[in-house]
Amino acid sequence: MKTNFVKELQWRGMLHDVMPGTEEHLLSGMQSAYVGIDPTADSLHIGHLVGVMMLRHFQLAGHRPIALVGGATGMIGDPSGKSAERNLLDETTLRLNQEAIKGQLARFLDFEGKVDNAALLVNNYDWMKPMSFLAFIRDVGKHITVNYMMAKDSVRKRITEDSGEGMSFTEFSYQLVQGYDFLYLYRNYQCTLQMGGSDQWGNITTGTELIRRIEGGKGYALTCPLITKADGTKFGKTESGNVWLDAHKTSPYKFFQYWLNTSDEDAEKYIKIFTFMGRDEIESLVAAHLEAPHQRQLQRKLAEELTVMVHSAEDLERAAKASTILFGQSTAEAIKELDRQTFEEIFEGVPQAEVPLDEIQGGLDMIAALAAKTGFLKSNGEARRELGQNAISVNKTKVDEAYTITGQDLIGGKYILLQRGKKNYYVLVASET
């Protein structure tokens, strides 16, 4: 049984504005809808996920999703000059980014032609490139008045609240470019619905207006709320930048940790938006979480579902193991299995010292490893005392003064983890010079 798409978004907290008649239109038969995606990087980040989830729900409801890569916009760059992420792209880079994005979307959307509602990936550069400026202002621009464009909240806000820099013509006319995308998809792909974030409502309705004035047709608009965090910080950002879907840009471990560290309030909201779990299952999980919030069941389930969806079950298993290591609940075997990159991410910021590799391979006594060679402990006397009290571990295994560190202890061929008590870590780094 196909779901009611609008009702599905509604209970998940993913519906902000919807044009009257949209729900009835979608219930009348299979329809096509699109979401625009910025192609200025060779990976999506989690800020894109809401739009991707909307497309997936749309496909699950029996409709055809269209992902539109905004190549034309990518060729222009960010007209305001305010975003370092949106730089001018050449066509080769644009195509490479498009292919990388399609690969990521394929984890969510079914692009195979075997189903009637197979997803499509299109690039507006393909239809904007051959169009001249004169043709655009003649065939598109003349149908929308400046008064209509000025009335849009996004334009009015920029003009009235701007710091004095003004609004460029490119920015002002962007709603015409986006509106033409909708018109083009309506004509060529029978696309009748555009979806996006709530800040896109003005641009989307410009598209519905072009469809009405030029084609005499009917287009629909639907937006989702902009995702925010309860503490006021920006969703999808960390100190090191965006949380990417590409494992080389954001490792599965860091990706897993991002969701695991969400607040209770955010986790209850995100579990509905970013997973495909059913309503009863989510409500049951929320109830269990409220009874024992310290167990963080919501956050763990959220992190698990998303890590498998974006990466794989194997990546989840590795990320979960790494997470237990970070909080001190792991075995020597588990830590020795870590690859170098994951080890570095887990113990990022932990004090460290370099020791020549040949010294380690030749055998390094514990007193030197704790004091003279690293400075982890202040003196040889303190090192002997801590070792005598069974307070020192090497790679999560308790050791005494008789233990000798060798090349067999190296993690990823480079690191050794020293530990005093439960929370004091120190990393010994084998150097080849």
C-alpha positions in Angstrom: 0.0 0.0 0.0 1.4 3.4 -1.0 1.6 6.1 1.6 0.1 9.5 1.6 3.2 11.6 0.9 2.0 14.8 2.5 0.7 13.1 5.6 4.0 11.2 5.9 6.0 14.4 5.9 3.6 16.0 8.3 3.9 13.5 11.1 7.7 13.4 10.6 7.9 17.2 11.1 9.1 17.6 7.5 6.3 19.9 6.2 6.5 23.7 6.4 4.5 25.1 3.5 2.4 23.3 0.9 0.4 24.8 -1.9 -3.3 24.1 -1.7 -4.4 21.1 -3.8 -0.9 19.4 -3.6 -2.1 16.5 -1.5 -5.1 15.8 -3.8 -2.9 16.1 -6.9 -0.5 13.5 -5.5 -3.3 11.1 -4.6 -4.7 11.3 -8.2 -1.9 9.1 -9.6 1.9 8.9 -10.0 3.5 12.3 -10.3 7.0 13.7 -10.6 8.7 16.1 -8.2 12.2 17.6 -8.0 14.7 18.9 -5.5 17.6 21.1 -6.4 21.1 20.1 -5.2 24.2 22.3 -5.2 27.1 20.5 -7.1 30.0 22.7 -5.9 31.6 19.7 -4.1 32.2 16.1 -5.1 30.1 15.0 -2.1 26.8 15.8 -0.4 26.9 16.8 3.2 24.2 16.2 5.9 22.6 19.6 5.1 21.5 18.0 1.9 19.9 15.0 3.6 16.5 16.5 4.3 15.9 17.1 0.5 17.2 13.6 -0.2 14.9 12.0 2.4 12.0 13.9 0.9 12.8 12.4 -2.5 13.0 9.0 -1.0 9.7 9.3 0.7 8.3 10.6 -2.5 9.5 7.4 -4.3 8.2 5.2 -1.6 4.8 6.8 -2.0 4.8 5.6 -5.6 5.9 8.8 -7.3 9.0 9.6 -9.5 11.7 11.7 -7.8 14.0 13.9 -9.8 17.3 15.2 -8.3 18.4 18.4 -10.1 22.0 19.2 -10.0 22.4 23.0 -10.2 25.2 23.1 -12.7 24.2 26.4 -14.1 24.4 28.0 -10.7 27.7 26.2 -10.1 29.1 27.8 -13.2 28.2 31.2 -11.8 29.4 30.6 -8.3 27.9 32.3 -5.3 26.7 35.7 -6.6 26.8 37.2 -3.1 30.5 36.3 -2.7 29.7 35.3 0.9 30.2 31.6 0.7 33.7 30.0 0.5 32.0 26.7 -0.4 30.4 27.9 -3.7 33.2 28.7 -6.0 33.2 29.1 -9.8 33.4 25.6 -11.4 34.6 24.5 -14.8 32.5 22.0 -16.8 34.9 19.1 -16.2 34.8 19.6 -12.4 31.0 20.0 -12.5 30.6 16.6 -14.3 32.9 14.8 -11.9 30.9 16.3 -8.9 27.7 15.2 -10.6 28.8 11.6 -10.9 30.0 11.5 -7.3 26.7 12.9 -6.1 24.7 10.4 -8.2 26.6 7.6 -6.5 25.7 8.8 -3.1 22.0 9.4 -4.1 21.9 5.8 -5.3 22.1 4.7 -1.7 18.7 6.4 -1.2 17.0 6.5 -4.5 16.3 3.7 -7.1 17.6 4.9 -10.4 17.0 1.5 -12.2 14.7 1.6 -15.2 13.0 -1.6 -14.1 10.5 0.4 -12.0 7.9 2.9 -13.4 8.9 5.5 -10.9 12.7 5.2 -11.3 14.5 8.3 -10.1 16.2 10.7 -12.5 19.3 12.9 -12.2 19.3 16.0 -14.4 21.6 19.0 -14.6 20.2 22.4 -15.4 23.5 23.3 -17.1 22.4 21.1 -20.0 19.5 23.4 -20.9 20.9 26.7 -19.7 24.2 26.4 -21.6 22.7 26.6 -25.1 20.3 29.5 -24.2 21.4 33.0 -25.0 20.8 35.9 -22.6 18.5 37.5 -25.1 16.5 34.4 -25.5 16.2 34.1 -21.7 14.9 37.6 -21.1 12.6 37.3 -24.2 11.1 33.9 -23.4 11.3 33.9 -19.6 12.0 37.4 -18.2 9.1 39.1 -19.9 6.5 36.9 -18.1 7.5 38.0 -14.6 7.2 41.6 -13.5 9.8 43.3 -11.3 6.9 44.1 -8.9 6.3 40.4 -8.5 10.0 39.6 -7.9 10.4 42.5 -5.4 7.4 41.2 -3.4 9.3 38.0 -2.5 10.4 37.8 1.1 13.9 36.7 0.2 14.4 39.8 -2.1 12.6 42.3 0.2 14.6 41.1 3.2 18.0 41.5 1.4 17.1 45.0 0.2 15.7 46.3 3.5 18.2 44.6 5.9 21.3 44.7 3.7 24.4 46.2 5.2 24.9 48.6 2.3 26.5 46.2 -0.2 23.3 46.0 -2.3 21.9 43.0 -4.1 23.5 42.0 -7.4 21.5 41.5 -10.6 22.6 37.9 -10.5 21.1 37.4 -7.1 18.0 39.2 -8.0 17.4 37.2 -11.2 18.2 33.9 -9.5 14.5 33.2 -8.9 14.0 33.4 -12.7 16.7 30.8 -13.3 15.1 28.5 -10.7 11.7 29.2 -12.0 12.8 28.3 -15.5 14.1 25.0 -14.2 10.7 24.1 -13.0 9.1 25.2 -16.3 11.7 23.1 -18.2 11.0 20.0 -16.1 7.3 20.5 -16.4 7.5 20.6 -20.2 10.0 17.8 -20.7 9.5 15.4 -17.7 5.9 16.1 -16.7 7.2 17.4 -13.3 4.4 19.1 -11.4 6.0 19.6 -8.0 9.1 21.3 -6.7 10.3 20.7 -3.1 12.9 22.4 -1.0 13.7 24.2 2.2 11.3 26.8 3.6 13.7 29.6 2.4 13.1 28.5 -1.2 9.3 29.2 -1.2 9.6 32.4 -3.1 11.8 30.8 -5.9 9.6 27.8 -6.1 6.4 29.8 -6.5 8.1 31.8 -9.2 8.3 28.5 -11.1 4.6 27.7 -10.6 3.8 31.2 -11.9 5.9 30.7 -15.0 4.1 27.4 -15.6 0.8 29.1 -15.3 1.6 32.1 -17.5 3.6 30.4 -20.2 2.1 26.9 -20.4 -1.3 27.6 -18.9 -0.5 24.6 -16.6 -0.5 23.9 -12.9 2.6 23.5 -10.8 2.7 22.8 -7.1 5.1 23.8 -4.3 6.1 22.1 -1.0 8.8 23.0 1.5 10.3 21.5 4.6 11.4 23.4 7.7 15.1 24.5 7.9 16.8 22.1 10.3 18.1 23.8 13.4 19.8 22.5 16.6 18.3 23.1 20.0 21.5 24.9 21.2 21.3 27.4 18.4 24.5 26.2 16.6 24.2 25.3 12.9 23.0 21.9 12.0 25.5 19.8 10.1 28.6 21.8 11.1 31.5 20.8 13.4 34.6 22.6 14.4 36.3 21.1 11.3 33.5 22.0 8.9 30.7 20.2 7.2 29.7 16.6 8.0 30.1 15.0 4.6 28.6 11.7 3.2 32.0 10.9 1.5 34.0 8.6 3.9 37.2 10.3 2.8 35.9 13.7 3.8 34.2 12.6 7.0 35.1 9.2 8.2 32.3 6.7 9.2 33.6 7.0 12.8 33.2 10.8 12.9 29.9 10.6 11.1 28.7 8.1 13.7 29.9 10.3 16.5 28.1 13.4 15.2 24.7 11.7 15.5 25.6 10.0 18.8 26.4 13.3 20.3 23.1 15.0 19.5 21.0 16.4 22.4 17.8 14.5 23.6 15.6 17.2 22.0 17.4 17.1 18.7 17.5 13.3 18.6 13.7 13.0 19.1 13.3 15.4 16.1 16.0 13.9 13.9 14.9 10.2 14.3 11.7 11.1 12.4 13.4 13.1 9.7 16.6 11.1 9.0 15.4 7.5 9.3 12.7 5.5 7.6 11.5 3.9 10.9 7.8 3.7 11.3 5.7 5.8 13.6 4.9 3.1 16.2 8.6 2.1 16.3 9.7 5.6 16.9 7.1 6.4 19.5 8.1 3.2 21.4 11.8 4.2 21.2 11.1 7.7 22.4 9.1 6.3 25.4 12.0 3.9 26.3 14.4 6.8 26.0 12.4 9.0 28.4 12.5 6.3 31.0 16.3 5.9 30.8 17.8 9.0 29.0 21.3 8.2 30.3 21.3 5.1 28.1 20.9 7.4 25.0 18.9 4.9 23.1 17.6 7.5 20.7 21.0 8.8 19.8 22.5 5.4 19.4 19.6 4.2 17.1 19.8 7.4 15.1 23.6 7.0 14.6 23.3 3.3 13.7 20.5 3.8 11.1 22.3 6.7 9.4 25.7 5.1 9.4 24.4 2.0 7.7 22.3 4.0 5.3 25.1 6.4 4.2 28.1 4.0 4.6 27.6 0.2 5.4 26.9 -2.3 8.2 30.6 -3.0 8.3 31.5 0.7 8.8 28.9 0.9 11.6 30.5 -2.1 13.3 34.0 -0.4 13.1 32.6 2.9 14.2 30.8 1.4 17.2 34.0 -0.5 18.2 36.0 2.7 18.0 33.4 4.5 20.1 33.7 2.0 22.9 37.5 2.4 22.8 37.1 6.2 23.3 35.1 5.7 26.4 37.4 3.1 27.9 35.3 0.0 27.5 37.4 -2.0 25.1 39.8 -4.9 24.8 43.4 -5.0 23.7 42.4 -7.0 20.6 39.9 -4.4 19.5 42.3 -1.5 19.8 45.0 -3.4 17.8 42.5 -3.9 15.0 42.2 -0.1 14.5 43.5 1.4 11.3 45.7 4.4 11.5 43.1 7.0 10.4 40.5 5.8 12.9 43.1 5.8 15.7 44.1 9.3 14.9 40.5 10.5 15.0 39.7 8.8 18.3 42.7 10.2 20.1 42.8 13.6 18.3 44.0 16.2 20.8 45.5 13.6 23.2 49.1 14.5 24.2 51.8 12.7 22.3 55.5 12.3 21.9 57.7 10.8 19.1 60.1 8.0 19.8 62.4 6.6 17.1 61.0 3.5 15.6 64.3 1.6 15.9 64.3 2.3 19.7 60.8 0.7 20.0 61.7 -2.3 17.8 64.8 -2.8 20.0 62.7 -2.7 23.1 61.7 0.3 25.2 61.4 -0.1 29.0 58.3 1.2 30.8 60.1 3.7 33.0 61.6 5.5 29.9 58.3 5.2 28.0 56.4 6.9 30.8 58.9 9.6 31.8 62.1 10.4 30.1 61.0 9.6 26.5 57.5 11.1 26.7 57.0 13.3 29.7 53.7 11.5 30.3 54.6 11.2 34.0 56.9 13.8 35.8 59.6 11.5 37.0 61.0 7.9 37.1 59.8 7.7 40.7 56.2 8.5 39.7 56.4 6.0 36.9 57.6 3.3 39.3 54.9 4.2 41.8 52.1 4.1 39.2 53.3 0.8 37.7 53.5 -0.7 41.2 49.9 0.3 41.8 48.8 -1.5 38.6 47.6 1.9 37.2 49.4 1.8 33.8 48.1 0.2 30.6 49.7 -0.3 27.2 47.1 -0.6 24.5 44.4 -1.3 27.1 46.4 -4.1 28.8 47.7 -3.6 32.3 51.5 -3.8 32.6 54.1 -3.7 35.3 57.7 -2.4 35.4 59.0 -5.6 33.9 57.1 -5.0 30.6 59.0 -4.0 27.5 57.4 -2.1 24.6 58.3 -3.5 21.2 57.3 -3.2 17.6 54.6 -5.8 18.3 52.7 -3.1 20.3 52.4 -0.7 17.4 48.8 0.1 16.2 48.7 0.7 12.5 52.4 0.4 12.4 52.8 3.8 14.1 51.1 4.3 17.5 51.1 3.0 21.0 48.5 4.0 23.6 49.6 4.6 27.1 47.0 5.0 29.8 47.0 5.9 33.5 43.8 5.1 35.3 40.6 5.3 33.3 40.8 8.7 31.6 44.4 9.8 31.3 45.7 8.9 27.8 49.1 9.5 26.1 50.1 8.5 22.6 53.5 7.3 21.7 54.3 7.9 18.0 57.0 5.9 16.3 59.1 8.1 14.0 61.3 6.9 11.3 63.9 9.7 11.6 
